[in-house]
């Protein structure tokens, strides 16, 4: 049921993430939505997973990076 979700999201995020990472996020998001009616799951899982994947692959803006440096923190993934 969610194989199509994994495939669509992997195509979208293939430049930044491996397919296994995308599948893991989809599985995790499916778990978060355990009480949702089955008919709504594919769309809701895809939306939630897309947001999570976008957050994981987003690079900090220049201002965010400067603030991280100012506070002695490193940007995720750097």
BALOBA-1460 file (C-alpha; in Angstrom, 3 decimals):
// residues 78
<rec num="1" residu="x" x="0.000" y="0.000" z="0.000"/>
<rec num="2" residu="x" x="2.787" y="2.432" z="0.843"/>
<rec num="3" residu="x" x="5.260" y="1.213" z="-1.785"/>
<rec num="4" residu="x" x="3.953" y="3.861" z="-4.183"/>
<rec num="5" residu="x" x="4.455" y="6.529" z="-1.518"/>
<rec num="6" residu="x" x="8.063" y="5.435" z="-1.003"/>
<rec num="7" residu="x" x="8.700" y="5.415" z="-4.744"/>
<rec num="8" residu="x" x="7.220" y="8.875" z="-5.356"/>
<rec num="9" residu="x" x="9.073" y="10.421" z="-2.438"/>
<rec num="10" residu="x" x="12.343" y="8.717" z="-3.349"/>
<rec num="11" residu="x" x="12.144" y="10.152" z="-6.859"/>
<rec num="12" residu="x" x="11.530" y="13.573" z="-5.319"/>
<rec num="13" residu="x" x="14.399" y="13.339" z="-2.793"/>
<rec num="14" residu="x" x="16.830" y="11.023" z="-4.626"/>
<rec num="15" residu="x" x="19.428" y="13.772" z="-4.978"/>
<rec num="16" residu="x" x="19.748" y="14.003" z="-1.196"/>
<rec num="17" residu="x" x="18.645" y="10.695" z="0.327"/>
<rec num="18" residu="x" x="18.939" y="6.981" z="-0.280"/>
<rec num="19" residu="x" x="15.795" y="4.969" z="-0.946"/>
<rec num="20" residu="x" x="16.204" y="3.114" z="2.355"/>
<rec num="21" residu="x" x="16.152" y="6.416" z="4.261"/>
<rec num="22" residu="x" x="12.971" y="7.467" z="2.495"/>
<rec num="23" residu="x" x="11.358" y="4.098" z="3.255"/>
<rec num="24" residu="x" x="12.314" y="4.426" z="6.923"/>
<rec num="25" residu="x" x="10.689" y="7.865" z="7.161"/>
<rec num="26" residu="x" x="7.534" y="6.538" z="5.478"/>
<rec num="27" residu="x" x="7.368" y="3.625" z="7.947"/>
<rec num="28" residu="x" x="7.847" y="5.991" z="10.880"/>
<rec num="29" residu="x" x="5.148" y="8.342" z="9.628"/>
<rec num="30" residu="x" x="2.822" y="5.370" z="9.130"/>
<rec num="31" residu="x" x="3.340" y="4.549" z="12.799"/>
<rec num="32" residu="x" x="2.476" y="8.089" z="13.845"/>
<rec num="33" residu="x" x="-0.828" y="7.767" z="12.005"/>
<rec num="34" residu="x" x="-1.832" y="4.418" z="13.497"/>
<rec num="35" residu="x" x="-5.363" y="5.539" z="14.424"/>
<rec num="36" residu="x" x="-6.210" y="7.056" z="11.043"/>
<rec num="37" residu="x" x="-8.793" y="5.271" z="8.851"/>
<rec num="38" residu="x" x="-7.097" y="3.047" z="6.266"/>
<rec num="39" residu="x" x="-8.572" y="4.901" z="3.291"/>
<rec num="40" residu="x" x="-6.891" y="8.144" z="4.325"/>
<rec num="41" residu="x" x="-3.495" y="6.641" z="5.156"/>
<rec num="42" residu="x" x="-1.646" y="6.821" z="1.838"/>
<rec num="43" residu="x" x="-2.298" y="10.525" z="1.326"/>
<rec num="44" residu="x" x="-1.657" y="11.499" z="4.953"/>
<rec num="45" residu="x" x="1.491" y="9.378" z="5.225"/>
<rec num="46" residu="x" x="2.818" y="10.899" z="2.010"/>
<rec num="47" residu="x" x="2.170" y="14.444" z="3.191"/>
<rec num="48" residu="x" x="3.723" y="13.876" z="6.611"/>
<rec num="49" residu="x" x="6.728" y="12.021" z="5.186"/>
<rec num="50" residu="x" x="7.291" y="14.729" z="2.549"/>
<rec num="51" residu="x" x="7.449" y="17.377" z="5.296"/>
<rec num="52" residu="x" x="9.861" y="15.274" z="7.358"/>
<rec num="53" residu="x" x="12.091" y="14.596" z="4.352"/>
<rec num="54" residu="x" x="12.052" y="18.273" z="3.370"/>
<rec num="55" residu="x" x="13.115" y="19.200" z="6.907"/>
<rec num="56" residu="x" x="15.941" y="16.656" z="6.782"/>
<rec num="57" residu="x" x="17.280" y="17.884" z="3.477"/>
<rec num="58" residu="x" x="16.806" y="21.618" z="3.966"/>
<rec num="59" residu="x" x="19.995" y="23.578" z="4.283"/>
<rec num="60" residu="x" x="20.054" y="26.463" z="6.747"/>
<rec num="61" residu="x" x="19.712" y="29.923" z="5.286"/>
<rec num="62" residu="x" x="22.678" y="32.264" z="5.507"/>
<rec num="63" residu="x" x="21.117" y="34.017" z="8.504"/>
<rec num="64" residu="x" x="20.391" y="30.716" z="10.244"/>
<rec num="65" residu="x" x="23.951" y="29.552" z="9.617"/>
<rec num="66" residu="x" x="25.356" y="32.776" z="11.079"/>
<rec num="67" residu="x" x="23.174" y="32.404" z="14.158"/>
<rec num="68" residu="x" x="24.309" y="28.811" z="14.594"/>
<rec num="69" residu="x" x="27.948" y="29.874" z="14.381"/>
<rec num="70" residu="x" x="27.327" y="32.781" z="16.760"/>
<rec num="71" residu="x" x="25.878" y="30.398" z="19.335"/>
<rec num="72" residu="x" x="28.615" y="27.815" z="18.877"/>
<rec num="73" residu="x" x="26.381" y="25.278" z="17.158"/>
<rec num="74" residu="x" x="26.810" y="23.511" z="13.854"/>
<rec num="75" residu="x" x="24.113" y="23.214" z="11.251"/>
<rec num="76" residu="x" x="22.675" y="19.708" z="10.884"/>
<rec num="77" residu="x" x="24.465" y="17.745" z="8.245"/>
<rec num="78" residu="x" x="27.508" y="20.024" z="8.318"/>
